[in-house]
């Protein structure tokens, strides 16, 4: 039970990026006196004890009040299952709002259920657009923003995107980036890169700080296409002749590499294979890297916040400020562009960039203050 001046609010997490975005919100609410009584729902879109340990424990997020345990499936099946199970949660109590973050299936699934039950919806990280409707995440972003009652943005260009789509400006608040809040509050706790390498390779690390690259690949458009996957692996093998490449392998990518018989990548002496890592291990690798190659959205932001050059292995980005002000360069899966970007970084240091406005570690404070007043 909550007091009369408190509002029950559901906060939804589902996939890896959500944990980093929800953690600072939960922390600020626990530290401040507000009218917000939070309930944490984990949809289980990403699941298992490793995920529980890596994110809930490392980021000091309280155990979820509700775990839907949905698990992996196709987009349609997963979205439908989340909606079915989330509806029963909303039927059990009265809630003043549902807060969703990012652009994963859990975001749109829980958002749709909330608004159809006339519960106000709050979207953290609104207005980001890459204008590629071939990306499932783009569909999730656009639809979630259309049905949200309160929208929090990470960069000013997001406001223009929302205005073009007819969103009332009174609903939109530029607050900064909660991912950066999490990064800044955990940077001193990050695991040193050599400890992580030693732990998983059973060999003493002889790689110096700032003398390696980090690679991450996980998007279906990258790894589920056999021809594209083969090409990018050959490109990475070539890059590794210039600088060691540390590759924490996503389970999806691991499966595709095995199915396509592309293990040659892991037989390359200068490519260091690691399992999927926890947040503090990834943060330690990023902090000490010369540069990063990735198809992730979050890593584009984190590298900009850390001042680490980033080569994004996608044709576009929904985070344009990482390119215009930050350290990010879009190279797609084009081998020539990747080689050119790598050579520029090795010869000149690459893009230095600057820290975008409001990426100051206080985004969650702004969000909680506005949300509390709004409720």
KEKE-3310 file (N, C-alpha, C; in steps of 0.2 Angstrom, whole numbers, plus 5000, padded with zeros to 4 digits):
npx = (5004:5002:5005:4992:4997:5006:5012:5009:5021:5025:5041:5049:5060:5069:5078:5096:5101:5091:5094:5104:5099:5088:5093:5099:5088:5081:5090:5090:5077:5076:5085:5079:5066:5051:5035:5034:5031:5040:5039:5047:5047:5053:5054:5060:5065:5078:5087:5091:5103:5116:5113:5106:5115:5125:5119:5108:5114:5128:5124:5118:5104:5088:5081:5069:5052:5042:5044:5042:5047:5048:5057:5067:5062:5053:5050:5037:5031:5037:5034:5020:5018:5024:5015:5003:5007:5010:4998:4991:4998:4995:4982:4982:4983:4982:4989:4998:5006:5016:5033:5043:5059:5070:5071:5067:5058:5051:5048:5038:5028:5024:5021:5010:5000:4998:4993:4981:4974:4972:4982:4994:5008:5025:5040:5057:5071:5066:5062:5073:5079:5083:5078:5077:5066:5068:5074:5069:5070:5068:5054:5049:5053:5046:5032:5031:5033:5022:5012:5014:5013:5021:5037:5054:5070:5086:5094:5094:5090:5081:5069:5065:5062:5051:5042:5040:5033:5021:5020:5014:5023:5022:5023:5036:5052:5068:5081:5094:5106:5102:5110:5123:5123:5124:5136:5145:5143:5148:5161:5173:5172:5174:5180:5197:5204:5214:5213:5200:5203:5213:5206:5197:5204:5214:5227:5242:5240:5247:5244:5245:5238:5227:5231:5223:5208:5191:5178:5160:5146:5130:5117:5103:5103:5116:5123:5114:5114:5122:5132:5135:5140:5151:5159:5162:5169:5180:5185:5188:5198:5208:5210:5215:5228:5234:5231:5228:5212:5199:5185:5171:5159:5142:5129:5120:5128:5138:5131:5128:5141:5146:5136:5139:5151:5163:5173:5186:5189:5192:5203:5213:5227:5228:5215:5205:5195:5181:5168:5151:5150:5148:5142:5152:5164:5163:5164:5176:5184:5181:5185:5199:5202:5209:5201:5184:5174:5157:5140:5131:5119:5120:5134:5139:5135:5142:5155:5157:5155:5166:5176:5182:5187:5174:5169:5155:5146:5136:5123:5117:5113:5103:5107:5112:5120:5131:5139:5140:5144:5151:5162:5160:5160:5151:5153:5147:5146:5156:5171:5182:5179:5180:5193:5199:5195:5200:5214:5215:5213:5223:5234:5232:5224:5211:5193:5191:5180:5167:5159:5142:5128:5120:5124:5129:5128:5117:5104:5095:5091:5084:5074:5066:5062:5054:5044:5039:5033:5024:5016)
npy = (4994:5011:5028:5042:5053:5047:5040:5025:5019:5010:5004:4998:4986:4977:4972:4972:4986:4993:4991:4999:5012:5012:5011:5023:5031:5023:5024:5038:5040:5032:5040:5052:5062:5059:5059:5047:5030:5017:5002:4989:4981:4967:4961:4950:4948:4948:4936:4925:4918:4924:4937:4942:4943:4951:4963:4968:4966:4972:4985:4989:4988:4986:4970:4964:4968:4961:4948:4944:4934:4931:4927:4922:4925:4926:4942:4945:4935:4937:4950:4949:4940:4947:4957:4950:4945:4957:4964:4957:4960:4974:4973:4970:4980:4998:5010:5025:5028:5022:5018:5018:5013:5017:5007:4994:4978:4976:4989:4995:4985:4985:4998:4999:4991:4998:5011:5007:5003:5015:5020:5032:5035:5035:5040:5037:5043:5048:5052:5049:5045:5036:5035:5023:5012:4998:4994:4985:4992:5005:5006:5003:5014:5025:5022:5021:5034:5040:5036:5040:5050:5058:5064:5061:5068:5065:5073:5089:5088:5078:5084:5091:5081:5074:5085:5086:5074:5077:5078:5085:5099:5102:5090:5086:5085:5090:5082:5076:5062:5047:5035:5040:5045:5033:5028:5038:5036:5024:5023:5023:5011:5001:4986:4983:4982:4972:4963:4957:4951:4942:4934:4927:4921:4914:4917:4927:4944:4953:4965:4982:4997:5007:5001:4993:4987:4987:4976:4975:4965:4962:4965:4959:4962:4963:4951:4940:4939:4929:4932:4945:4944:4936:4944:4955:4948:4945:4957:4962:4953:4957:4970:4967:4964:4976:4981:4973:4965:4965:4955:4953:4941:4941:4930:4928:4931:4922:4910:4912:4913:4900:4892:4896:4892:4900:4901:4904:4917:4917:4909:4918:4926:4939:4942:4943:4932:4934:4930:4935:4950:4957:4974:4981:4976:4977:4991:4994:4989:4998:5010:5009:5007:5009:5012:5009:4997:4995:4989:4993:5004:5010:5010:5019:5031:5030:5029:5042:5049:5045:5050:5041:5036:5030:5018:5016:5002:5002:5008:5020:5031:5033:5042:5056:5066:5060:5059:5072:5080:5072:5057:5048:5039:5035:5020:5010:4993:4993:4989:4997:5010:5006:5002:5015:5023:5016:5018:5032:5034:5027:5034:5048:5049:5050:5056:5068:5075:5082:5084:5081:5093:5093:5080:5076:5068:5070:5068:5059:5065:5076:5070:5063:5074:5081:5071:5069:5081:5081:5070)
npz = (5000:4997:5002:5002:4995:4986:4971:4962:4951:4936:4931:4917:4911:4899:4889:4887:4885:4892:4906:4909:4907:4916:4928:4934:4936:4946:4956:4959:4963:4975:4983:4984:4991:4985:4976:4970:4969:4966:4955:4949:4933:4925:4909:4904:4892:4888:4897:4911:4923:4921:4915:4925:4936:4929:4927:4935:4948:4946:4942:4953:4954:4961:4965:4953:4955:4948:4937:4921:4913:4899:4888:4873:4856:4840:4833:4833:4841:4853:4856:4857:4868:4878:4879:4883:4896:4903:4903:4913:4924:4925:4929:4942:4951:4954:4944:4942:4931:4917:4914:4901:4892:4879:4864:4862:4860:4872:4875:4866:4867:4881:4882:4873:4879:4891:4887:4881:4891:4897:4905:4909:4898:4899:4890:4890:4882:4869:4852:4844:4828:4814:4802:4795:4791:4790:4801:4815:4828:4824:4821:4833:4840:4834:4835:4849:4853:4848:4855:4868:4883:4890:4886:4886:4880:4873:4865:4857:4843:4843:4847:4836:4827:4833:4833:4819:4817:4823:4837:4852:4858:4872:4878:4878:4884:4886:4893:4893:4894:4901:4900:4900:4913:4920:4915:4920:4934:4936:4931:4939:4945:4935:4927:4925:4909:4906:4917:4913:4901:4905:4913:4905:4895:4900:4900:4901:4899:4886:4880:4878:4886:4877:4865:4857:4849:4851:4847:4843:4838:4834:4829:4819:4805:4803:4807:4803:4790:4779:4769:4772:4785:4782:4775:4784:4794:4787:4784:4798:4801:4793:4798:4811:4808:4809:4822:4838:4841:4851:4855:4862:4861:4856:4860:4849:4838:4840:4837:4824:4818:4820:4813:4800:4798:4801:4810:4807:4811:4824:4825:4822:4827:4832:4835:4849:4857:4868:4880:4880:4890:4907:4912:4919:4915:4901:4901:4906:4896:4885:4890:4890:4877:4860:4850:4844:4836:4830:4830:4838:4847:4859:4862:4854:4860:4872:4869:4864:4876:4883:4875:4865:4849:4837:4826:4817:4812:4803:4791:4795:4808:4823:4832:4830:4835:4840:4830:4824:4835:4843:4844:4834:4818:4804:4795:4789:4783:4774:4768:4763:4769:4782:4783:4780:4790:4801:4798:4799:4813:4818:4813:4816:4828:4826:4828:4840:4846:4857:4873:4872:4875:4891:4894:4907:4918:4926:4921:4925:4937:4932:4925:4935:4943:4935:4931:4944:4947:4937:4939)
capx = (5000:5006:5001:4988:5001:5011:5009:5012:5023:5029:5046:5050:5066:5068:5085:5103:5102:5087:5096:5109:5094:5083:5097:5100:5081:5079:5094:5088:5070:5078:5089:5076:5059:5046:5028:5034:5032:5042:5038:5051:5045:5058:5050:5064:5067:5085:5086:5096:5107:5122:5110:5104:5121:5129:5116:5105:5119:5133:5122:5114:5097:5084:5077:5062:5045:5039:5048:5037:5051:5046:5062:5068:5057:5053:5048:5029:5029:5040:5030:5013:5019:5025:5008:4998:5009:5010:4991:4989:5001:4991:4975:4982:4984:4981:4996:4998:5010:5021:5039:5047:5065:5074:5067:5066:5051:5047:5046:5032:5023:5021:5017:5003:4995:4997:4988:4974:4971:4971:4987:4998:5014:5031:5045:5063:5075:5062:5063:5079:5077:5088:5074:5077:5061:5070:5076:5064:5070:5065:5047:5047:5053:5041:5026:5031:5033:5016:5007:5017:5010:5027:5043:5061:5074:5093:5098:5089:5087:5075:5063:5063:5060:5045:5038:5038:5028:5015:5019:5013:5029:5021:5024:5043:5057:5075:5084:5100:5106:5103:5116:5129:5123:5126:5143:5149:5143:5152:5168:5178:5171:5175:5185:5203:5204:5219:5210:5195:5207:5216:5200:5193:5209:5219:5234:5244:5238:5253:5242:5245:5232:5226:5234:5219:5202:5185:5173:5154:5142:5124:5111:5101:5105:5123:5125:5110:5115:5128:5137:5138:5144:5158:5163:5164:5174:5187:5188:5191:5204:5213:5211:5219:5235:5236:5230:5224:5205:5195:5179:5166:5154:5135:5126:5117:5133:5142:5128:5129:5148:5146:5132:5142:5158:5167:5178:5193:5190:5195:5210:5217:5231:5227:5208:5204:5188:5178:5161:5147:5152:5144:5143:5158:5169:5163:5166:5184:5187:5180:5189:5206:5203:5211:5195:5178:5170:5151:5134:5127:5117:5122:5141:5140:5135:5147:5162:5157:5155:5173:5181:5185:5184:5170:5167:5149:5146:5129:5122:5114:5112:5098:5110:5117:5124:5138:5143:5141:5148:5155:5168:5157:5160:5147:5156:5143:5150:5160:5178:5186:5178:5182:5201:5201:5193:5206:5221:5215:5213:5230:5239:5230:5221:5204:5189:5191:5173:5166:5153:5135:5124:5116:5127:5133:5127:5111:5098:5090:5088:5079:5068:5063:5059:5048:5039:5036:5028:5019:5011)
capy = (5000:5018:5034:5045:5057:5044:5037:5019:5019:5004:5005:4992:4984:4970:4970:4975:4993:4996:4991:5005:5018:5012:5011:5030:5033:5020:5027:5045:5039:5030:5045:5058:5061:5061:5056:5041:5024:5013:4995:4987:4975:4964:4957:4943:4948:4945:4932:4920:4921:4929:4943:4945:4945:4956:4970:4970:4966:4977:4992:4990:4989:4982:4965:4966:4966:4957:4945:4941:4928:4929:4924:4924:4922:4931:4949:4945:4931:4940:4956:4947:4937:4952:4961:4946:4944:4963:4966:4954:4965:4980:4972:4968:4986:5004:5013:5031:5029:5016:5021:5013:5016:5015:5005:4987:4975:4977:4996:4996:4980:4987:5004:4998:4988:5003:5016:5004:5002:5022:5022:5037:5032:5040:5037:5040:5042:5049:5056:5047:5043:5034:5035:5017:5008:4991:4992:4985:4997:5012:5005:5003:5021:5029:5020:5022:5041:5042:5035:5043:5056:5062:5061:5064:5067:5065:5078:5094:5087:5074:5088:5093:5074:5073:5090:5084:5069:5080:5077:5091:5101:5102:5084:5085:5088:5089:5081:5073:5055:5043:5031:5044:5045:5026:5028:5042:5034:5017:5022:5021:5004:4997:4981:4984:4978:4966:4958:4954:4947:4937:4930:4923:4918:4910:4919:4934:4949:4957:4971:4988:5001:5011:4998:4988:4990:4983:4975:4971:4964:4959:4966:4954:4965:4962:4944:4935:4938:4925:4936:4951:4941:4933:4950:4959:4945:4945:4964:4962:4949:4962:4976:4964:4964:4982:4982:4968:4967:4961:4954:4950:4939:4940:4923:4927:4931:4916:4905:4913:4911:4893:4889:4898:4889:4906:4901:4906:4923:4915:4906:4923:4927:4945:4943:4940:4931:4934:4929:4941:4952:4962:4981:4984:4973:4981:4998:4994:4988:5004:5015:5009:5005:5015:5014:5004:4996:4992:4990:4995:5011:5013:5011:5026:5036:5029:5031:5049:5052:5044:5053:5036:5035:5024:5017:5012:4997:5003:5013:5026:5031:5037:5046:5060:5070:5057:5061:5080:5083:5067:5054:5043:5040:5030:5017:5004:4987:4995:4988:5003:5015:5004:5003:5022:5025:5013:5021:5038:5034:5025:5039:5055:5049:5050:5061:5069:5077:5085:5081:5085:5097:5089:5073:5078:5064:5073:5067:5056:5070:5080:5066:5062:5080:5083:5066:5070:5087:5080:5066)
capz = (5000:4997:5005:4997:4991:4982:4965:4960:4944:4934:4927:4913:4908:4895:4886:4890:4886:4897:4912:4910:4907:4921:4935:4937:4938:4952:4961:4961:4967:4981:4986:4985:4993:4979:4977:4966:4972:4960:4954:4943:4929:4920:4905:4903:4885:4889:4903:4913:4928:4919:4914:4932:4939:4926:4926:4942:4953:4945:4942:4960:4953:4965:4962:4950:4959:4944:4931:4916:4910:4892:4884:4867:4851:4835:4835:4834:4846:4859:4858:4859:4874:4883:4880:4887:4903:4906:4905:4919:4929:4926:4931:4949:4955:4951:4943:4939:4925:4915:4911:4896:4890:4873:4858:4861:4859:4878:4876:4863:4870:4887:4880:4870:4884:4896:4884:4879:4898:4899:4910:4905:4896:4899:4886:4891:4876:4864:4847:4841:4822:4809:4796:4791:4793:4789:4807:4820:4833:4822:4821:4840:4843:4831:4838:4856:4854:4846:4860:4875:4886:4892:4882:4888:4875:4875:4861:4855:4837:4844:4848:4829:4824:4836:4830:4812:4818:4826:4844:4856:4861:4879:4881:4876:4889:4884:4899:4893:4893:4907:4898:4902:4920:4922:4914:4925:4941:4937:4928:4943:4947:4929:4928:4921:4903:4907:4921:4909:4896:4908:4916:4900:4890:4904:4898:4904:4894:4884:4876:4882:4886:4871:4859:4855:4847:4853:4842:4845:4833:4837:4825:4814:4799:4802:4808:4801:4783:4778:4765:4775:4790:4780:4773:4789:4797:4783:4786:4804:4801:4790:4803:4816:4806:4811:4829:4841:4841:4857:4853:4866:4856:4858:4859:4843:4833:4841:4834:4816:4816:4820:4807:4793:4798:4800:4815:4806:4814:4831:4824:4820:4833:4835:4837:4856:4858:4874:4880:4882:4896:4911:4911:4922:4911:4895:4902:4907:4889:4882:4893:4888:4870:4855:4846:4845:4830:4833:4827:4844:4847:4866:4862:4850:4865:4878:4866:4864:4882:4885:4870:4862:4842:4836:4819:4817:4806:4800:4786:4798:4816:4826:4837:4825:4839:4841:4824:4823:4840:4846:4841:4830:4811:4801:4790:4787:4782:4769:4770:4762:4774:4788:4783:4780:4797:4806:4797:4802:4820:4820:4811:4819:4834:4825:4830:4847:4848:4863:4877:4871:4881:4896:4895:4913:4924:4930:4917:4929:4942:4929:4924:4941:4945:4930:4932:4951:4947:4932:4942)
cpx = (5004:5001:4997:4992:5007:5008:5013:5014:5027:5035:5048:5057:5065:5075:5091:5103:5097:5089:5100:5104:5090:5087:5098:5093:5079:5083:5092:5081:5072:5081:5085:5069:5054:5040:5028:5036:5034:5041:5042:5049:5051:5054:5053:5065:5074:5085:5092:5100:5113:5119:5109:5110:5124:5125:5112:5110:5125:5130:5118:5107:5093:5081:5071:5057:5042:5043:5043:5040:5048:5051:5063:5063:5057:5050:5040:5028:5031:5035:5023:5013:5020:5018:5003:5000:5009:5003:4989:4992:4997:4984:4976:4982:4982:4988:4994:5001:5014:5026:5042:5053:5067:5069:5067:5059:5047:5044:5039:5027:5020:5018:5010:4998:4993:4992:4981:4970:4970:4976:4992:5005:5020:5037:5052:5068:5070:5065:5070:5077:5083:5085:5076:5072:5062:5073:5070:5064:5067:5057:5045:5047:5048:5034:5025:5030:5026:5010:5009:5014:5016:5033:5049:5066:5082:5097:5092:5086:5081:5069:5060:5060:5052:5040:5035:5033:5021:5014:5019:5020:5028:5023:5032:5047:5064:5079:5091:5100:5107:5109:5122:5129:5126:5134:5147:5149:5147:5159:5173:5178:5172:5181:5191:5203:5208:5216:5204:5198:5210:5211:5198:5198:5214:5226:5235:5243:5245:5251:5242:5239:5233:5230:5230:5212:5197:5180:5166:5150:5136:5118:5109:5104:5112:5125:5121:5111:5122:5134:5140:5142:5151:5162:5166:5169:5181:5190:5191:5197:5210:5215:5215:5226:5238:5236:5226:5216:5202:5188:5174:5160:5147:5133:5123:5122:5137:5138:5128:5136:5148:5142:5135:5149:5163:5172:5185:5195:5194:5201:5215:5221:5229:5220:5207:5197:5186:5171:5157:5148:5147:5146:5150:5164:5169:5166:5173:5187:5187:5185:5196:5208:5206:5205:5190:5175:5163:5145:5128:5125:5120:5130:5143:5140:5140:5154:5162:5158:5163:5178:5185:5182:5180:5168:5161:5147:5138:5128:5120:5114:5106:5100:5115:5121:5131:5142:5145:5145:5153:5161:5166:5158:5156:5151:5153:5147:5155:5168:5182:5185:5180:5190:5203:5200:5199:5212:5221:5216:5221:5235:5238:5227:5213:5200:5190:5184:5173:5160:5147:5132:5120:5119:5132:5132:5121:5104:5093:5086:5083:5073:5063:5059:5053:5043:5036:5031:5022:5013:5006)
cpy = (5006:5023:5038:5050:5054:5040:5030:5020:5013:5006:4998:4992:4977:4968:4974:4982:4996:4996:4997:5012:5018:5013:5018:5032:5030:5023:5034:5044:5037:5035:5051:5057:5064:5057:5049:5035:5019:5006:4993:4980:4973:4959:4950:4943:4946:4942:4928:4923:4925:4936:4946:4947:4951:4963:4972:4971:4972:4984:4994:4992:4984:4976:4967:4964:4961:4954:4941:4934:4926:4925:4926:4921:4927:4937:4948:4941:4934:4946:4954:4944:4942:4956:4957:4946:4951:4966:4963:4958:4971:4979:4970:4974:4992:5008:5020:5032:5023:5020:5016:5017:5013:5012:4998:4984:4976:4984:4997:4991:4983:4994:5004:4995:4994:5008:5013:5003:5009:5023:5027:5033:5037:5036:5040:5038:5042:5052:5054:5043:5042:5035:5029:5012:5000:4989:4991:4990:5004:5012:5006:5010:5025:5028:5022:5030:5043:5041:5037:5049:5061:5059:5065:5062:5068:5070:5082:5092:5082:5078:5089:5086:5073:5079:5089:5079:5071:5079:5084:5093:5101:5096:5082:5088:5086:5088:5079:5066:5051:5037:5034:5044:5038:5026:5031:5039:5027:5017:5020:5014:4999:4992:4983:4979:4972:4961:4954:4949:4941:4932:4925:4920:4914:4911:4926:4939:4953:4963:4977:4993:5006:5008:4992:4991:4985:4982:4972:4971:4960:4959:4961:4956:4964:4955:4939:4934:4935:4929:4942:4949:4939:4939:4954:4955:4945:4952:4965:4958:4954:4968:4973:4963:4971:4984:4976:4970:4962:4961:4950:4948:4938:4933:4923:4927:4925:4910:4905:4911:4904:4890:4891:4896:4895:4907:4903:4913:4922:4911:4912:4926:4934:4947:4939:4939:4931:4933:4936:4943:4957:4969:4983:4982:4977:4988:4999:4993:4994:5009:5015:5007:5011:5017:5008:5003:4992:4993:4992:5002:5014:5014:5017:5031:5036:5031:5039:5052:5051:5047:5047:5036:5029:5024:5013:5008:4996:5008:5020:5026:5035:5042:5051:5064:5067:5058:5068:5083:5078:5063:5048:5045:5034:5027:5011:4998:4987:4994:4994:5008:5013:5005:5010:5025:5022:5017:5028:5038:5032:5030:5046:5055:5049:5056:5062:5071:5081:5082:5085:5088:5092:5082:5074:5074:5065:5072:5064:5060:5074:5077:5065:5068:5082:5078:5067:5075:5085:5075:5070)
cpz = (5000:5000:5000:4993:4987:4976:4963:4952:4942:4930:4923:4910:4905:4893:4889:4890:4891:4904:4914:4910:4913:4928:4938:4940:4945:4958:4964:4965:4974:4986:4988:4988:4988:4981:4973:4970:4967:4960:4948:4940:4925:4916:4903:4895:4884:4896:4905:4919:4927:4918:4921:4935:4936:4927:4933:4947:4952:4945:4948:4959:4958:4962:4959:4954:4955:4938:4927:4913:4903:4888:4877:4862:4846:4837:4837:4840:4853:4861:4860:4866:4880:4885:4884:4894:4906:4907:4911:4925:4931:4929:4939:4953:4951:4950:4939:4932:4924:4912:4907:4894:4883:4868:4857:4861:4866:4878:4872:4865:4876:4886:4877:4875:4889:4893:4883:4886:4901:4905:4906:4904:4896:4895:4887:4885:4870:4858:4843:4834:4818:4802:4791:4794:4792:4796:4812:4825:4831:4822:4828:4843:4840:4834:4845:4857:4853:4851:4867:4877:4889:4889:4884:4882:4877:4871:4858:4848:4838:4845:4841:4826:4827:4834:4823:4812:4822:4834:4847:4859:4869:4882:4881:4881:4887:4891:4899:4893:4899:4906:4901:4910:4923:4921:4919:4932:4942:4934:4932:4946:4941:4930:4923:4915:4903:4911:4917:4904:4899:4911:4911:4895:4893:4902:4900:4898:4893:4880:4881:4881:4880:4864:4857:4853:4850:4848:4845:4839:4836:4833:4820:4807:4797:4802:4805:4793:4781:4774:4768:4781:4788:4778:4779:4793:4793:4784:4793:4805:4798:4795:4809:4814:4808:4819:4832:4842:4846:4855:4858:4862:4859:4856:4852:4837:4834:4837:4826:4814:4815:4814:4800:4793:4797:4806:4814:4809:4821:4831:4822:4827:4836:4836:4844:4857:4866:4874:4881:4889:4900:4909:4913:4918:4904:4895:4903:4900:4885:4884:4891:4881:4866:4851:4847:4838:4832:4829:4832:4844:4854:4866:4858:4855:4870:4875:4866:4871:4885:4880:4866:4854:4841:4829:4819:4811:4804:4795:4789:4805:4818:4832:4834:4829:4840:4835:4823:4829:4844:4842:4836:4822:4808:4795:4787:4787:4776:4770:4769:4767:4780:4789:4784:4787:4802:4805:4800:4809:4822:4819:4815:4825:4833:4828:4838:4850:4855:4867:4875:4877:4885:4897:4901:4919:4928:4926:4921:4934:4938:4927:4930:4944:4941:4931:4939:4950:4942:4935:4947)
residu = (UNK:UNK:UNK:UNK:UNK:UNK:UNK:UNK:UNK:UNK:UNK:UNK:UNK:UNK:UNK:UNK:UNK:UNK:UNK:UNK:UNK:UNK:UNK:UNK:UNK:UNK:UNK:UNK:UNK:UNK:UNK:UNK:UNK:UNK:UNK:UNK:UNK:UNK:UNK:UNK:UNK:UNK:UNK:UNK:UNK:UNK:UNK:UNK:UNK:UNK:UNK:UNK:UNK:UNK:UNK:UNK:UNK:UNK:UNK:UNK:UNK:UNK:UNK:UNK:UNK:UNK:UNK:UNK:UNK:UNK:UNK:UNK:UNK:UNK:UNK:UNK:UNK:UNK:UNK:UNK:UNK:UNK:UNK:UNK:UNK:UNK:UNK:UNK:UNK:UNK:UNK:UNK:UNK:UNK:UNK:UNK:UNK:UNK:UNK:UNK:UNK:UNK:UNK:UNK:UNK:UNK:UNK:UNK:UNK:UNK:UNK:UNK:UNK:UNK:UNK:UNK:UNK:UNK:UNK:UNK:UNK:UNK:UNK:UNK:UNK:UNK:UNK:UNK:UNK:UNK:UNK:UNK:UNK:UNK:UNK:UNK:UNK:UNK:UNK:UNK:UNK:UNK:UNK:UNK:UNK:UNK:UNK:UNK:UNK:UNK:UNK:UNK:UNK:UNK:UNK:UNK:UNK:UNK:UNK:UNK:UNK:UNK:UNK:UNK:UNK:UNK:UNK:UNK:UNK:UNK:UNK:UNK:UNK:UNK:UNK:UNK:UNK:UNK:UNK:UNK:UNK:UNK:UNK:UNK:UNK:UNK:UNK:UNK:UNK:UNK:UNK:UNK:UNK:UNK:UNK:UNK:UNK:UNK:UNK:UNK:UNK:UNK:UNK:UNK:UNK:UNK:UNK:UNK:UNK:UNK:UNK:UNK:UNK:UNK:UNK:UNK:UNK:UNK:UNK:UNK:UNK:UNK:UNK:UNK:UNK:UNK:UNK:UNK:UNK:UNK:UNK:UNK:UNK:UNK:UNK:UNK:UNK:UNK:UNK:UNK:UNK:UNK:UNK:UNK:UNK:UNK:UNK:UNK:UNK:UNK:UNK:UNK:UNK:UNK:UNK:UNK:UNK:UNK:UNK:UNK:UNK:UNK:UNK:UNK:UNK:UNK:UNK:UNK:UNK:UNK:UNK:UNK:UNK:UNK:UNK:UNK:UNK:UNK:UNK:UNK:UNK:UNK:UNK:UNK:UNK:UNK:UNK:UNK:UNK:UNK:UNK:UNK:UNK:UNK:UNK:UNK:UNK:UNK:UNK:UNK:UNK:UNK:UNK:UNK:UNK:UNK:UNK:UNK:UNK:UNK:UNK:UNK:UNK:UNK:UNK:UNK:UNK:UNK:UNK:UNK:UNK:UNK:UNK:UNK:UNK:UNK:UNK:UNK:UNK:UNK:UNK:UNK:UNK:UNK:UNK:UNK:UNK:UNK:UNK:UNK:UNK:UNK:UNK:UNK:UNK:UNK:UNK:UNK:UNK:UNK:UNK:UNK:UNK:UNK:UNK:UNK:UNK:UNK:UNK:UNK:UNK:UNK:UNK:UNK:UNK:UNK:UNK:UNK:UNK:UNK:UNK:UNK:UNK:UNK:UNK)
# end
